[in-house]
Amino acid sequence: MDLASTFNEVVRLAHDATDPMSGWSSLIGYLEGWAGEPLSIPVVSADEDVRDLRAQLEAVVKAEPPPAGLNAVYFGLFDTTDDGGREGVGYYVAGVKKFDPEDGDSLCSPAWWPEGRYLASAILNSVKEAELSSAAGKEEVRALLSYAGQLGAALLISRFAVRGLFPNLTRVVGFDSGDFAAIAA
């Protein structure tokens, strides 16, 4: 898998989406086209997921307002494992004062690290479910879903959920382990 081309394509798809549902359909179409077969991504409503995420973000901002001086809001992705050993995807929001798009390390010391930062997303969970249920021998499909599927889904839902929130801040989505992309307001 060419990570650079999949990265560029999911960023483009999230950027070009006119609404959550069309963006979600385009992302699934891209992932299935790359895999060469239909993927078992559970059906979820992107519109509902965006509304749910928006409500979570509004609650965090109300309970723990971001400090002045931020120049970016960051939506982080990371791998999780529950007490029973089941894998999942973690997703959170934080704020950065000195984000530099040329330096991923500028995301490492958030100035706004709210207690309620952890977010839930049905779309991210559906991508992870599809990744985990991929048949044995389909390591490239699993890697595609783990990377491009998660990043594309997070870019898409974050982009639409933040409309009107965090004015004048760069919005960034990425993996705590490295790759990130800014998204349009």
Steps between C-alpha positions, in 0.01 A plus 500: 500500500630843406434698819565837334239447230239365743571790738459754218182338373317484834599861575363601159178304551437659840582846365277465191197351679193722476331330795575216744301227322646563153848518651447174687374331181802628307738378768343153505511493118869588503583237763304231316656598167846472649416165664343372177199365686212611721606555860291404799473855638188514718238746380490818708359845434774758448246776564406353839864440589585864420206620714609277788860614471391864487303455823803341667725786389254765619482328840880494531535865400227604744642298791867574428537805274819517294751762617585808297799480271431167329580487131374144434252243620623143466295184457724210596469134411663214687463125548322371808447166667229439760530280809380202297772549237266638232665755274344838434576846373545793735400850392537826689514878472775729631630851434846614396659843537796464264386267222741498207377306194863413418566352846284216629667529838320833545187293573666311786453750785139618494412817692137384524472142621146476637396217730202436271715485186417142400240481226283220365434446131280235341682541168844447653367198687356357177835538322677326789238223500557443128875495554474242778257282306710489181575146402831338580751563224360847434775692680510774235126559537539516877786748463294709259209518743729564797671788324300653217161391633553646846670818380242564227207439735645725771577777250147484363305499826731748671470741208121510510462483879716807567315740273470822697705368792858605560492809278832606350675180607667253265327164526732201495427127501768239543645193658683546826769286339567749221303588188260794515310732266333838534136511398292778352276703727 
